[in-house]
């Protein structure tokens, strides 16, 4: 099921921007969230944001994007 995905502008303790779904209770507030877009899954959302930003430091949220969470 497709969802809107966002990433946190701030990096976590491992240097990654955490990716969240639109309805994740751990999604950062609007001032720290950047819309990635409407995607079918976290893998395609992360692939898209890497391409659009030229950065590689994105990781899925443990709670809403566990398939993309590397720890």
GUMAR-356685 format. One record per atom (N, C-alpha, C): x, y, z. Coordinates in nm, 3 decimals. Atoms other than C-alpha are relative to their C-alpha. Example, Ala and Ser with C-alpha at 12.3 -4.5 7.8 and 13.67 -1.06 7.14 Angstrom:
<recs>
0.089, -0.119, 0.000
1.230, -0.450, 0.780
0.090, 0.120, 0.000
-0.082, -0.119, -0.006
1.367, -0.106, 0.714
-0.077, 0.109, 0.073
</recs>
This chain:
<recs>
0.084, -0.118, 0.000
0.000, 0.000, 0.000
0.089, 0.125, 0.000
-0.080, -0.122, 0.012
0.145, 0.334, -0.104
-0.031, 0.097, 0.114
0.011, -0.098, -0.109
0.206, 0.600, 0.160
0.090, 0.118, -0.031
-0.092, -0.112, 0.005
0.365, 0.938, 0.198
0.115, -0.030, 0.096
-0.119, 0.021, -0.081
0.720, 0.915, 0.329
0.070, 0.133, 0.024
-0.071, -0.121, -0.043
0.923, 1.179, 0.512
0.135, -0.042, 0.057
-0.123, 0.025, -0.075
1.273, 1.206, 0.647
0.027, 0.113, 0.096
-0.036, -0.097, -0.103
1.410, 1.383, 0.950
0.117, 0.084, -0.051
-0.110, -0.089, 0.041
1.625, 1.688, 0.864
0.123, -0.022, 0.085
-0.110, 0.021, -0.093
1.837, 1.610, 1.168
0.050, -0.144, -0.012
-0.054, 0.135, 0.005
2.070, 1.312, 1.174
-0.004, -0.063, 0.139
0.002, 0.072, -0.127
2.060, 1.044, 1.441
0.143, -0.022, 0.049
-0.132, 0.022, -0.061
2.350, 0.923, 1.657
0.095, -0.077, -0.091
-0.084, 0.074, 0.095
2.474, 0.707, 1.368
0.024, 0.077, -0.129
-0.024, -0.085, 0.116
2.475, 0.994, 1.120
-0.101, -0.016, -0.113
0.103, 0.024, 0.102
2.157, 0.893, 0.934
-0.122, 0.089, 0.018
0.131, -0.064, -0.001
1.839, 1.075, 0.841
-0.102, -0.113, 0.005
0.097, 0.108, -0.017
1.554, 0.855, 0.962
-0.123, 0.025, -0.087
0.115, -0.006, 0.090
1.272, 0.782, 0.714
-0.122, -0.055, 0.071
0.126, 0.035, -0.068
0.911, 0.764, 0.838
-0.117, 0.003, -0.098
0.125, -0.011, 0.073
0.563, 0.705, 0.701
-0.080, 0.117, 0.055
0.082, -0.117, -0.036
0.300, 0.977, 0.716
-0.069, -0.013, 0.135
0.076, 0.018, -0.124
0.121, 0.826, 1.016
0.082, -0.057, 0.115
-0.086, 0.053, -0.106
0.421, 0.720, 1.226
-0.001, 0.094, 0.120
0.000, -0.083, -0.121
0.402, 0.840, 1.584
0.139, 0.051, 0.035
-0.138, -0.045, -0.023
0.783, 0.884, 1.576
0.048, 0.098, -0.107
-0.038, -0.098, 0.103
0.783, 1.113, 1.272
0.028, 0.134, 0.068
-0.030, -0.129, -0.064
0.948, 1.443, 1.365
-0.104, 0.105, -0.033
0.098, -0.106, 0.025
0.747, 1.763, 1.384
0.024, 0.063, -0.137
0.000, -0.055, 0.135
0.676, 1.958, 1.068
0.124, 0.083, -0.030
-0.119, -0.082, 0.022
0.978, 2.187, 1.115
0.124, -0.084, -0.030
-0.114, 0.089, 0.022
1.214, 1.888, 1.105
-0.027, -0.111, -0.101
0.037, 0.103, 0.097
1.034, 1.678, 0.840
0.012, 0.052, -0.142
-0.008, -0.032, 0.142
1.103, 1.675, 0.468
-0.078, -0.109, -0.074
0.080, 0.095, 0.078
0.852, 1.512, 0.232
0.087, -0.064, -0.108
-0.065, 0.074, 0.108
1.004, 1.241, 0.014
-0.099, -0.013, -0.115
0.104, 0.017, 0.101
0.680, 1.169, -0.168
-0.084, -0.123, 0.027
0.093, 0.112, -0.009
0.417, 0.904, -0.227
0.067, -0.121, -0.065
-0.072, 0.117, 0.049
0.583, 0.564, -0.262
-0.068, -0.129, 0.047
0.061, 0.129, -0.032
0.482, 0.197, -0.253
0.060, -0.066, 0.123
-0.065, 0.062, -0.115
0.734, 0.099, 0.015
0.120, 0.084, 0.043
-0.113, -0.078, -0.052
1.026, 0.223, 0.223
0.123, -0.012, -0.088
-0.115, 0.016, 0.088
1.281, 0.081, -0.019
-0.003, 0.102, -0.114
0.010, -0.096, 0.110
1.152, 0.294, -0.306
0.008, 0.144, 0.050
-0.011, -0.134, -0.059
1.121, 0.597, -0.076
0.146, 0.036, 0.025
-0.141, -0.026, -0.028
1.484, 0.566, 0.032
0.079, 0.012, -0.130
-0.067, -0.010, 0.130
1.599, 0.505, -0.325
-0.026, 0.137, -0.063
0.037, -0.130, 0.056
1.413, 0.818, -0.435
0.072, 0.115, 0.069
-0.062, -0.111, -0.072
1.549, 1.044, -0.160
0.151, 0.000, -0.019
-0.144, 0.006, 0.028
1.905, 0.923, -0.220
0.029, 0.063, -0.135
-0.019, -0.055, 0.135
1.871, 1.008, -0.588
-0.023, 0.151, -0.002
0.036, -0.142, 0.003
1.708, 1.347, -0.524
0.097, 0.087, 0.081
-0.088, -0.080, -0.086
1.950, 1.460, -0.251
0.148, -0.022, -0.027
-0.140, 0.034, 0.020
2.272, 1.293, -0.359
0.068, -0.050, 0.127
-0.052, 0.051, -0.128
2.313, 1.166, -0.001
-0.032, -0.149, 0.012
0.022, 0.143, -0.021
2.338, 0.804, 0.111
-0.032, -0.036, 0.144
0.017, 0.029, -0.143
2.278, 0.839, 0.484
-0.146, 0.007, 0.044
0.141, 0.012, -0.037
1.912, 0.737, 0.517
-0.023, -0.139, 0.056
0.032, 0.127, -0.065
1.773, 0.463, 0.740
-0.148, 0.001, 0.037
0.141, 0.010, -0.034
1.419, 0.340, 0.795
-0.024, 0.000, 0.150
0.043, 0.001, -0.140
1.242, 0.397, 1.125
-0.025, -0.144, 0.045
0.020, 0.133, -0.055
1.241, 0.087, 1.344
-0.149, -0.035, 0.008
0.142, 0.025, -0.025
0.865, 0.124, 1.403
-0.085, -0.001, -0.127
0.089, -0.008, 0.118
0.715, 0.223, 1.066
0.066, -0.048, -0.129
-0.074, 0.042, 0.120
0.987, 0.123, 0.814
0.102, -0.107, 0.037
-0.092, 0.099, -0.053
1.138, -0.181, 0.981
0.073, -0.078, -0.109
-0.065, 0.070, 0.111
1.212, -0.350, 0.646
0.124, 0.074, -0.049
-0.111, -0.084, 0.045
1.453, -0.063, 0.577
0.089, 0.045, 0.115
-0.077, -0.040, -0.119
1.592, -0.027, 0.929
0.125, -0.085, 0.011
-0.126, 0.075, -0.008
1.958, -0.121, 0.951
0.064, 0.006, 0.138
-0.050, 0.000, -0.136
2.012, -0.041, 1.314
0.059, 0.123, 0.049
</recs>
